Amino acid sequence: MDGSAEGRLTRGQVAHRLNISVSTVRRYEGVRLHPTVDGNDVRWFDAREVAALAAELVNEASTQRPNARGSAIAPHTRSPGEIAALVFERLEQRQSLAEIVIGLRIAPETVRTLFDQWTLGLTEGQLRMHREPAVPRTNEIPRVTQDVLASHLARLPEGELTRISVARYRGAYAHGDHDYLRVNELGGFHAAGPVAVDEIVRRYGGGSLRITAYGFDPGGVRWEMLVDGLTPA
């Protein structure tokens, strides 16, 4: 079979989408994947079930510690440019300092240095010696109610990976004539469809939070908002 039928994937396509081997796909069959078999003895996998497994695998990887053999790519084999690219990618997804350090096995100081580079534009870096904070101004992030957040979470695309990143809002930081957003990144998780507000509260607690939805196809921030007084729905 060359292509997937609507909403269905072949075993090879599942392996490609999950970035695992075909033999690993077989181990998931009957446990986390439940394919159907057609008259030609071809196994077809539900695309939504595959997307849900992809989210689970990413979430599991972000919480696991390395085994005795270490990570798949040893830090000493990565060039400075490769490290920078990996860190920038995770910063774009609004990952926390802890997630980046644990996921990439690099020092916090390296992440902080690269964060400064990531937030500072090329021209801006030449023009400013005492620059303003390289974080969003308070008026650049929409402040919404919990109902608006719930509506956005309910419309996350089914069968597509979306990272939900969460930060604790610590109030405004005044600098010059402007107020800037002061937040502490708490982390995030991956979803393969709609998410309930309770899932965020269960993981990170309530209160004033900045919530970001980051998509991967194509990569980019889908929306970002500040919610005051978040509580279980």
N, C-alpha and C positions, 0 to 999 in steps of 0.2 A: 504494500500500500504506500503510495507516495505521500498523500496528505491526510490530515485528520478529517473525519466526518464531523458534522456540526456538533460541537460540545463534547467530542470524543477524541481520544489520543491513542496512538499505538504504543506498545511497550518502548520502542526506540525513541519516540517523541517524548515520552515521560522521562526517560533517562536524560535526554538532552535538556528538558525544561528544569529538572531538579539538579542537573550537573552531577549525576551519579552514574554508576555502571548499570548495564542491563541486569546483571546478576543481583545487584542490590535492589533493583525494582522487583525482581522475583521474590526476594525475601519479604518485601512489604505486602505482597499480594495475599489477600485473605486476612490480613491483620490491619493495615492502615489504608490499603487500596483494595477495591473489590471490582475487578474487571468483569465484563460479560464476554462470552465467546460466540462468534457468529458461525454461520454454516461453513466457512472456509477455515475454521479453527484459528481465527485471528482474535486476539484478546483486545478489547476496547476499554479504555479507562475514562471515567467521567472527568472532564476538565475541571469542574468545580472541586471535586475531591482531590485532584492533583494540586490545585492551587492552595487548598487548605493544608495539605501535607507540606507544601513548600513553606508556608508561613510557620508551621510548627517546627520544621527543621531549622529555619533561621532563628526563631526564638530560642530553641534549645541550644544552638551554637553560641548565642550571646551570653548564656548563663553558665556554660560549662568551663571548667578549668582544664588546662592542657594535661595530657597524660605524660608518662615518664619519657616518651619519645619527643614531646614538645609539639609545636604547631606544624602544620603541613609544610610551611615555608619558614625555615629558620631565619631569625632576624638578620644574622650576619650575611645572608645571601642576597639581601635586598639593598639596592642602591638608595642613596638619599632621595633621588627623584621618585623612586617607587614608593618609598615611605611617605613622602609628601603627597603623592597622588592618592594613596590609601587613606591618609588622614583627611585630606580635603573632601574625599568622597563621603566619609562618615560625618564630617562637619556639615556638609550639605544636607545630610539626612537628619541633622539636629541630634546626633548621638551625644551622650554625656562623656565627660572626661574618663570616668571609670570604664564605660563600655569600650572606648577607643583603646585605652591602655591594656585592658584585658584581651580584647579581640585581636590587637596587632602585636602585643608583647613588646611595647616600647615605653620609654620613661615618660612620666607626666610632663617633665620640662620640655621634652621634644614636642609634645602635643601643644603645650602653651605657646611655644615659639611659632609653630606652624599656624596656630589659630590667629596669631597677630598678623602673619603674612596673608592668611586667607581673607581676613576682614579688611585689609588695607589695599586699595587699588594701586596700580602702577603709577599713574600720574599723581594721585593723591599723596603717595609716599614721598614723591619728590618735592611737592609744594608745601607739605606740612612738617614742621619740626615739633610743634606742640599741638598735635591734632586733637579733635574732639573724639569722644568715645566711638569706636567702630561697632556700635550696636544700634538697633532700630530706635528711632524716637518713639515716644509714647503715642503720638498721633498717627504713626505709620502702621500700627497693628490694630485692627478693628476690635473694639470691646463689645462683646455680645452676651446675650443671656444663655442660660443653660439649654433652653428650648432650641435656640439657633444652633448650638453645638450639636445637640441630639439630632437635629435635622440633617446637618452635614454628615455626621457619622452614619446615619441611616442610608445615605445616598452613596456610600463608598461602593465602587464597582464590584459586583460579584465575580469571583474567579480571577481577580487581578490583585497582585501584591501591593499593599500600601503600608508604609511605615507610619505609625502614630508616635510622635515624639512629644514628651511632656516636660515642662519646666515650671518650677515654683516662682510665681511673681513676687518680688520683694519690694515693689514700689518704684517710684520714679527717681532717677539720679539727675540732679540739675548740673548742667555744665554750660556756661555762657548764657545764651538766650533760650536754650532748649532743655527739655526734659527727656531723658533716655530710659529705655526699658531695662530694669535690673532684674535678672532672673537667674535661678540656679537650675541647670539642666538635671533632670531626674532620670532620664533614660527613655526607653520606648519599646515598642513591640510591633510585630508585623501581623497584618490581617489580610484575609483573602475575601473580604466582603464586608457588609455592614457590621458596625460595632456599637454596643450599648454604652451609655455614659457610665453605668455601674462597673464596666470592665476597667475603665480608667481609675475610678475611685477605689476599686478593690486593689489595684496595683500601687497607686501613688497617694491615696488619700484625697480628701476634698480641699476646699479653699480656693484661692485665686491661682489659676493655672494658665499658662500659655500652651495651647495645643496646636501642633503642626501635622499636617498630612503630606507625606512625601510619596510620590508615585515613581515607578521605575520604567514605564514604557509609554512615552519617553520619560527619562529621569527629570525630576523637578518638584518644587513645592506646589502642591495643589491648592492648599489654603492654610492660613495661619490666623489664629484668633486668641484673644485674651478673655477668659471667663472668670468672673468674680463669684465667690461663694458656691463652688461646685459641691453638690451633695448627691447621695445615691438617689436614683430616680424612683 
